[in-house]
Amino acid sequence: MKLILLSVLVFSSLVYAQNDRASYSKLQSYNIDTKQITVSGISSGAFMANQIAVAFSKSIAGYGSIAGGIYWCAEGNKDRATGDCMKNPSAVSSDRYIDKVKSLASANDIDPLENLKKQKVYIFAGTKDTVIKPVSSDKIYEFVTQYTPATQVKYEKTIPAAHGFPTIDYGSSCGLGFLPWILKCNYDAAGEILNIMYDRLNAKTTVVDNNLIAYDQSEFGDASTPLFESGWVYVPSECQKGQKCKLHVALHGCQQTPDFVQDQFAKHAGYNEWAEANNIIVLYPQSAKLSPDNPYACWDWYGFTGQQYMTKSGSQMKAVKAMIDRLQKRGKTKI
């Protein structure tokens, strides 16, 4: 049954790729509250969210990690990424990475570490995750609480979830992780993240389908910056009218791009219902496959774009930051 499901998803992804790539709009600018820009991600997207929050801490007010790991864990080595970082995180020493960010900050490769004191952080590890062992999230917590007060950090590690993004009622069985890597866990991870990032949110509401907009990513990358040709941005109705809005960046995991699961992450992870009710623009950038170094369209957390992948000069890091800047009417957009 799993093989049949995988075949159907791969076939439908190919159809999507061929038929839905006609024309994409240019990413627009909106009235963004620059003090309320946050980021989150699942798996490789969680590592990437951590990197963005640390490297651009001056601009980022908080981040969420679902099945992620500590900053620079892979040290630019794919074997280390798939070894200790994913399968044997008990062997990872958080002190090594705490020292690393100090040296990066001293060299201005990342923003000053004192900015991390202001951030709010959400960490999730499913107890049944066999892809990235839950201890990996313990390492994030050890790292985060060196700089961010523990009162600003929520760590959820009691849900019997496999590897994937937990939702209330969409996806595969909570304890069985496979495509689309979204899990039906009766747990609203997107809501938990946004309610940690932003205070006093209204209850979620119905999504307006036309508010999920496909935009052209080609201007934000080049051959050294693997990006899918389009991404999505959910723009609530009031934000389109000029209302001042928050901005959240939601980063998919490996095999969650259109080549594998079409738009399922952007539509069904659960962010948009909260976004519509609370004037939160949600940006869904899309990584791309890069054979043989990145065949599953992961975000770069192990160095396939170069050894500066986790700093402000990392190519995918710059690309996502340029998208953030475009949305808030500032900065250059060419990479």
C-alpha positions as CSV (number, residue, x, y, z in Angstrom):
1,M,0.0,0.0,0.0
2,K,2.8,2.4,0.8
3,L,4.4,1.7,-2.5
4,I,1.2,2.4,-4.3
5,L,0.7,5.6,-2.4
6,L,4.2,6.7,-3.2
7,S,3.7,5.9,-6.9
8,V,0.5,7.9,-7.0
9,L,2.1,10.9,-5.3
10,V,5.1,10.9,-7.6
11,F,2.9,10.6,-10.7
12,S,0.6,13.4,-9.6
13,S,3.7,15.5,-8.7
14,L,4.9,15.1,-12.3
15,V,1.5,16.1,-13.7
16,Y,1.5,19.1,-11.3
17,A,5.0,20.1,-12.5
18,Q,4.0,20.0,-16.1
19,N,0.6,21.6,-16.0
20,D,0.8,24.2,-13.2
21,R,3.9,26.1,-14.0
22,A,2.4,28.5,-16.5
23,S,2.8,31.9,-15.0
24,Y,3.6,33.1,-11.5
25,S,3.2,36.6,-10.1
26,K,6.1,38.7,-8.8
27,L,6.4,38.6,-5.0
28,Q,4.6,41.8,-3.8
29,S,5.3,44.1,-0.9
30,Y,2.9,44.7,2.0
31,N,2.6,46.7,5.2
32,I,4.7,44.5,7.5
33,D,5.4,45.0,11.2
34,T,9.1,44.6,11.1
35,K,9.2,43.6,14.8
36,Q,6.9,40.6,14.2
37,I,8.8,38.6,11.6
38,T,9.2,34.9,12.6
39,V,10.1,31.6,11.0
40,S,9.5,27.9,11.5
41,G,10.2,24.6,9.7
42,I,10.0,20.9,9.7
43,S,13.1,18.6,9.4
44,S,15.6,20.2,7.0
45,G,13.3,23.3,7.2
46,A,13.7,23.2,11.0
47,F,17.5,23.3,10.7
48,M,17.1,26.1,8.2
49,A,14.7,28.0,10.4
50,N,17.3,27.8,13.2
51,Q,20.0,29.0,10.9
52,I,17.9,32.0,9.8
53,A,16.9,32.9,13.3
54,V,20.5,32.8,14.5
55,A,22.2,34.4,11.4
56,F,19.6,37.2,11.0
57,S,18.7,37.5,14.7
58,K,18.4,41.3,14.4
59,S,15.4,40.8,12.1
60,I,13.8,37.6,13.5
61,A,11.6,37.7,16.6
62,G,11.2,34.0,17.0
63,Y,11.3,30.6,15.5
64,G,9.8,27.1,15.6
65,S,11.5,23.8,15.1
66,I,9.7,20.6,14.3
67,A,12.0,17.5,14.2
68,G,15.1,19.6,13.8
69,G,18.5,19.9,15.4
70,I,21.2,22.2,16.6
71,Y,22.8,25.0,14.6
72,W,25.7,23.8,12.4
73,C,25.3,20.2,13.5
74,A,26.4,18.8,10.2
75,E,29.5,21.0,10.1
76,G,29.2,21.1,6.3
77,N,29.4,17.3,6.0
78,K,26.6,15.2,4.6
79,D,27.8,12.0,6.3
80,R,27.8,13.7,9.6
81,A,24.3,15.0,8.9
82,T,22.9,11.6,8.2
83,G,25.0,10.1,11.0
84,D,25.3,11.7,14.4
85,C,22.9,14.6,13.7
86,M,20.0,12.3,12.6
87,K,20.7,8.9,14.1
88,N,23.0,9.4,17.0
89,P,22.4,12.9,18.4
90,S,23.6,11.8,21.9
91,A,27.1,12.0,20.5
92,V,26.6,15.7,19.6
93,S,28.2,18.2,22.0
94,S,26.1,21.4,22.3
95,D,29.2,23.2,23.7
96,R,31.0,22.9,20.4
97,Y,28.2,24.7,18.5
98,I,27.8,27.3,21.2
99,D,31.4,28.1,20.7
100,K,31.0,28.1,16.9
101,V,28.3,30.9,16.9
102,K,30.5,33.0,19.2
103,S,33.3,32.9,16.6
104,L,30.8,33.5,13.7
105,A,29.3,36.5,15.5
106,S,32.8,37.9,16.2
107,A,33.5,37.7,12.4
108,N,30.2,39.3,11.6
109,D,29.1,36.2,9.7
110,I,26.0,36.2,11.8
111,D,24.2,39.0,13.7
112,P,25.2,39.8,17.3
113,L,24.2,37.0,19.7
114,E,22.5,39.4,22.2
115,N,19.6,39.6,19.7
116,L,18.7,36.1,20.6
117,K,17.6,37.2,24.1
118,K,14.4,38.7,22.6
119,Q,13.4,35.7,20.6
120,K,10.5,33.3,21.3
121,V,11.2,29.6,20.5
122,Y,9.1,26.6,20.0
123,I,10.6,23.1,19.8
124,F,8.8,19.9,18.9
125,A,10.1,16.3,18.9
126,G,7.8,13.3,18.3
127,T,8.4,10.3,20.5
128,K,8.1,7.9,17.5
129,D,10.4,9.9,15.2
130,T,13.0,7.4,13.8
131,V,14.3,9.7,11.0
132,I,15.7,12.5,13.3
133,K,15.9,11.0,16.8
134,P,14.2,13.1,19.5
135,V,17.4,13.7,21.4
136,S,18.4,16.0,18.5
137,S,15.8,18.5,19.8
138,D,17.3,18.2,23.3
139,K,20.5,19.7,21.7
140,I,18.5,22.6,20.3
141,Y,17.1,23.3,23.7
142,E,20.6,23.2,25.2
143,F,21.8,25.6,22.6
144,V,18.8,28.0,22.7
145,T,18.8,28.4,26.5
146,Q,22.4,29.6,26.4
147,Y,21.1,32.8,24.8
148,T,17.3,32.9,25.2
149,P,15.5,32.9,28.6
150,A,13.9,29.5,29.3
151,T,10.6,31.3,30.0
152,Q,10.5,32.2,26.3
153,V,11.0,28.7,25.1
154,K,8.4,25.9,24.8
155,Y,9.5,22.4,24.3
156,E,6.9,19.7,23.4
157,K,8.2,16.2,23.4
158,T,5.3,14.0,24.6
159,I,3.3,13.5,21.4
160,P,3.6,10.0,19.9
161,A,4.3,11.3,16.4
162,A,6.6,9.9,13.7
163,H,8.7,12.1,11.4
164,G,6.5,14.8,10.0
165,F,4.5,17.9,10.6
166,P,1.6,17.3,13.1
167,T,-1.8,18.6,12.3
168,I,-5.3,18.1,13.7
169,D,-6.8,15.9,11.0
170,Y,-4.7,16.0,7.8
171,G,-2.0,13.7,6.6
172,S,-0.9,10.1,7.3
173,S,-1.3,8.3,10.6
174,C,0.5,10.1,13.4
175,G,2.7,7.2,14.3
176,L,3.7,6.4,10.7
177,G,5.9,8.9,8.9
178,F,5.9,8.9,5.1
179,L,4.8,11.2,2.2
180,P,3.5,13.8,2.4
181,W,5.3,14.0,5.8
182,I,2.2,15.7,7.3
183,L,0.8,13.8,10.3
184,K,-2.8,13.5,11.5
185,C,-2.0,13.7,15.2
186,N,-4.9,15.7,16.7
187,Y,-2.3,18.3,17.4
188,D,-2.1,21.7,15.8
189,A,1.6,22.4,15.6
190,A,1.2,25.4,13.3
191,G,-1.2,26.9,15.9
192,E,1.2,26.1,18.7
193,I,4.0,27.8,16.9
194,L,2.1,31.0,16.0
195,N,0.6,31.3,19.5
196,I,4.1,31.2,20.9
197,M,5.4,33.7,18.4
198,Y,2.5,36.1,18.8
199,D,0.5,37.0,21.8
200,R,-3.3,37.0,22.1
201,L,-4.2,35.5,18.8
202,N,-7.8,35.2,17.7
203,A,-9.3,31.8,17.1
204,K,-8.5,30.4,13.7
205,T,-11.0,30.9,10.9
206,T,-11.8,29.6,7.4
207,V,-9.1,30.0,4.7
208,V,-9.8,32.1,1.6
209,D,-8.5,29.9,-1.2
210,N,-7.5,32.8,-3.5
211,N,-5.3,34.3,-0.8
212,L,-2.7,31.5,-1.3
213,I,-0.7,33.0,-4.1
214,A,2.0,31.3,-6.2
215,Y,5.0,33.6,-6.9
216,D,8.1,33.5,-9.1
217,Q,11.2,32.5,-7.2
218,S,13.6,32.8,-10.2
219,E,14.7,36.3,-9.3
220,F,15.9,35.2,-5.9
221,G,18.3,32.5,-6.9
222,D,20.7,31.3,-9.6
223,A,22.6,28.1,-10.4
224,S,24.3,28.1,-7.0
225,T,21.0,28.6,-5.2
226,P,18.7,25.7,-5.7
227,L,15.2,27.0,-5.6
228,F,12.0,25.6,-7.1
229,E,10.8,28.0,-9.8
230,S,7.8,29.1,-7.6
231,G,6.9,29.4,-4.0
232,W,3.6,30.4,-2.2
233,V,2.6,33.2,0.0
234,Y,-0.7,33.3,2.0
235,V,-1.8,36.9,2.2
236,P,-4.9,37.5,4.4
237,S,-7.7,39.6,3.0
238,E,-7.0,42.6,5.4
239,C,-3.3,42.5,4.6
240,Q,-4.2,42.9,0.9
241,K,-6.1,46.0,1.8
242,G,-3.1,47.6,3.5
243,Q,-3.6,46.6,7.1
244,K,-0.3,46.3,9.1
245,C,0.5,42.6,9.3
246,K,2.8,40.1,10.9
247,L,5.1,37.9,8.7
248,H,5.8,34.2,9.3
249,V,8.1,32.1,7.1
250,A,7.2,28.4,7.0
251,L,9.9,26.1,5.6
252,H,9.0,22.6,4.3
253,G,11.1,19.5,4.9
254,C,12.7,17.1,2.5
255,Q,10.3,15.7,-0.1
256,Q,7.7,18.4,0.6
257,T,8.1,20.5,-2.5
258,P,5.9,20.4,-5.6
259,D,8.0,17.7,-7.2
260,F,6.9,15.3,-4.4
261,V,3.7,16.5,-2.7
262,Q,2.4,19.4,-4.9
263,D,1.1,22.2,-2.6
264,Q,0.1,20.0,0.3
265,F,2.4,21.7,2.9
266,A,1.4,25.2,1.9
267,K,-2.3,24.3,2.0
268,H,-2.6,21.8,4.8
269,A,0.1,22.3,7.4
270,G,-2.4,24.5,9.4
271,Y,-0.8,28.0,9.3
272,N,-3.3,29.6,6.9
273,E,-6.4,29.3,9.2
274,W,-4.5,31.2,11.9
275,A,-3.1,33.6,9.5
276,E,-6.4,34.7,8.0
277,A,-7.8,35.4,11.5
278,N,-4.8,37.3,12.8
279,N,-3.4,39.2,9.8
280,I,-0.3,37.1,9.5
281,I,1.3,36.8,6.0
282,V,2.8,33.3,5.6
283,L,5.6,32.8,3.2
284,Y,6.3,29.3,1.9
285,P,9.6,29.4,0.0
286,Q,10.5,26.2,-2.0
287,S,13.9,24.6,-2.2
288,A,14.7,22.5,-5.3
289,K,16.4,19.1,-6.1
290,L,20.1,19.2,-6.8
291,S,21.4,15.9,-7.9
292,P,23.4,14.2,-6.5
293,D,23.9,16.4,-3.5
294,N,20.3,17.2,-2.7
295,P,17.9,14.8,-4.6
296,Y,15.0,15.3,-2.1
297,A,14.8,19.1,-2.3
298,C,15.9,19.6,1.3
299,W,17.0,23.0,2.6
300,D,20.7,23.3,3.0
301,W,21.7,22.3,6.5
302,Y,24.8,20.3,5.5
303,G,26.7,22.4,3.0
304,F,25.6,21.5,-0.5
305,T,25.7,25.2,-1.4
306,G,29.0,25.8,0.2
307,Q,30.6,25.9,3.6
308,Q,29.0,29.3,4.5
309,Y,25.6,27.7,4.1
310,M,24.5,28.6,7.7
311,T,25.7,32.2,7.7
312,K,24.4,35.5,6.3
313,S,26.3,34.8,3.1
314,G,24.8,31.3,2.5
315,S,23.1,31.3,-0.9
316,Q,19.8,29.9,0.3
317,M,19.9,32.0,3.4
318,K,20.3,35.1,1.3
319,A,17.5,34.1,-1.0
320,V,15.0,33.6,1.8
321,K,16.1,36.9,3.5
322,A,15.7,38.7,0.1
323,M,12.1,37.4,0.0
324,I,11.5,38.7,3.5
325,D,12.9,42.0,2.5
326,R,10.7,42.2,-0.6
327,L,7.6,41.5,1.4
328,Q,8.4,44.4,3.8
329,K,9.3,46.8,1.0
330,R,13.0,46.9,1.7
331,G,16.3,45.6,0.5
332,K,17.6,44.3,-2.8
333,T,16.0,41.3,-4.3
334,K,18.7,40.2,-6.7
335,I,21.1,37.6,-5.3
